[in-house]
């Protein structure tokens, strides 16, 4: 079976919101909110894999986000389990995510990363009446 998504990059991107050295506010606040959901108990997590935001969605270079892989325990991620069953990733990609260790410091949770990022982020859309 061929993996639709490649394993994480050797290091999280320079603008990855999971990195401790990335300034707050590089993403819209609604995007940061998504990070928290992967901290939930496995059955309550999103079923979608968290992809690297640097790779174009239609590109063959699509890969699993290295920051996401390094921050969360891949064995406990619902998205990882479902992706193997659905054939969106192969066993080698699953293992690469589950075993991934970031060479740069990451936040300890999606909630920590989101709280940091939201300190300076702006809403994706603003209410013109406000």
C-alpha positions as CSV (number, residue, x, y, z in Angstrom):
1,X,0.0,0.0,0.0
2,X,1.3,3.5,-0.9
3,X,1.0,6.3,1.7
4,X,-1.1,9.3,0.6
5,X,0.8,11.4,3.2
6,X,4.5,11.3,3.8
7,X,6.1,11.0,7.2
8,X,6.9,14.2,9.1
9,X,9.9,16.2,8.1
10,X,13.2,15.7,10.0
11,X,12.4,19.0,12.0
12,X,9.2,21.1,12.4
13,X,9.0,24.0,9.9
14,X,10.4,27.4,11.0
15,X,6.8,28.7,11.4
16,X,5.3,25.6,13.1
17,X,2.9,26.7,15.9
18,X,4.1,23.8,18.0
19,X,7.6,25.2,18.2
20,X,8.5,27.1,21.3
21,X,10.7,29.5,19.3
22,X,7.9,30.7,16.9
23,X,6.4,34.1,17.6
24,X,2.8,34.2,18.7
25,X,0.1,35.2,16.2
26,X,1.4,33.7,13.0
27,X,-2.0,31.9,12.5
28,X,-5.5,33.1,12.8
29,X,-7.0,32.4,16.3
30,X,-9.4,29.8,14.8
31,X,-6.5,27.8,13.5
32,X,-4.9,27.7,17.0
33,X,-8.1,26.4,18.5
34,X,-7.7,23.3,16.4
35,X,-4.5,22.4,18.2
36,X,-6.3,21.8,21.5
37,X,-8.7,19.2,20.2
38,X,-5.8,16.7,19.8
39,X,-5.2,16.8,23.6
40,X,-8.6,15.3,24.2
41,X,-9.0,11.6,25.2
42,X,-8.6,9.5,22.0
43,X,-12.3,8.9,21.3
44,X,-13.0,12.7,21.5
45,X,-10.2,13.8,19.1
46,X,-10.6,15.0,15.5
47,X,-10.4,12.2,13.0
48,X,-8.3,14.3,10.6
49,X,-4.5,14.0,10.4
50,X,-2.8,17.3,11.1
51,X,-0.8,18.1,7.9
52,X,2.1,20.4,7.5
53,X,0.9,23.9,6.7
54,X,3.9,24.5,4.5
55,X,2.9,21.8,1.9
56,X,0.2,22.6,-0.6
57,X,-2.8,20.3,-0.1
58,X,-2.8,19.1,-3.7
59,X,1.0,18.6,-3.8
60,X,2.7,15.2,-3.7
61,X,4.9,16.8,-1.0
62,X,2.0,16.6,1.5
63,X,3.2,15.3,4.9
64,X,2.2,14.9,8.5
65,X,3.1,17.9,10.6
66,X,6.3,17.3,12.4
67,X,5.3,19.6,15.3
68,X,2.0,17.7,15.7
69,X,3.9,14.4,15.6
70,X,6.4,15.6,18.2
71,X,3.9,17.1,20.6
72,X,1.3,14.4,20.7
73,X,1.7,10.7,21.4
74,X,1.0,9.1,18.0
75,X,-0.1,5.9,19.5
76,X,-3.0,7.8,21.2
77,X,-4.1,9.8,18.2
78,X,-7.5,8.8,16.8
79,X,-6.5,10.4,13.5
80,X,-3.5,8.0,13.2
81,X,-5.5,4.9,13.9
82,X,-8.2,5.8,11.4
83,X,-5.7,6.9,8.7
84,X,-4.1,3.4,8.8
85,X,-7.5,1.7,8.6
86,X,-8.6,4.0,5.7
87,X,-5.3,3.7,3.8
88,X,-4.5,7.4,4.1
89,X,-1.1,6.4,5.6
90,X,0.8,3.2,5.5
91,X,2.4,1.3,8.4
92,X,5.8,3.0,7.8
93,X,4.3,6.5,8.1
94,X,2.3,5.5,11.2
95,X,5.5,4.2,12.8
96,X,7.5,7.3,11.8
97,X,4.9,9.6,13.4
98,X,4.6,7.4,16.5
99,X,8.3,7.3,17.0
100,X,9.0,10.9,16.0
101,X,11.2,13.0,18.4
102,X,11.6,16.7,17.5
103,X,15.2,18.1,17.4
104,X,13.8,21.5,18.5
105,X,11.8,22.3,21.7
106,X,8.0,22.0,21.3
107,X,5.1,22.9,23.5
108,X,4.1,20.0,25.8
109,X,0.5,20.1,24.4
110,X,-1.7,21.5,21.8
111,X,-3.4,23.6,24.5
112,X,0.0,25.2,25.4
113,X,0.8,25.9,21.8
114,X,-2.6,27.4,21.2
115,X,-2.5,29.6,24.3
116,X,0.9,30.9,23.2
117,X,-0.2,31.6,19.6
118,X,-3.5,33.2,20.5
119,X,-1.7,35.9,22.6
120,X,-1.1,37.8,19.4
121,X,-3.4,36.3,16.8
122,X,-6.3,37.9,15.1
123,X,-9.7,36.4,14.3
124,X,-9.9,34.9,10.8
125,X,-12.9,37.0,10.0
126,X,-14.0,40.2,11.7
127,X,-17.5,41.3,12.3
128,X,-17.9,44.5,10.3
129,X,-20.5,45.7,12.8
130,X,-18.2,45.5,15.7
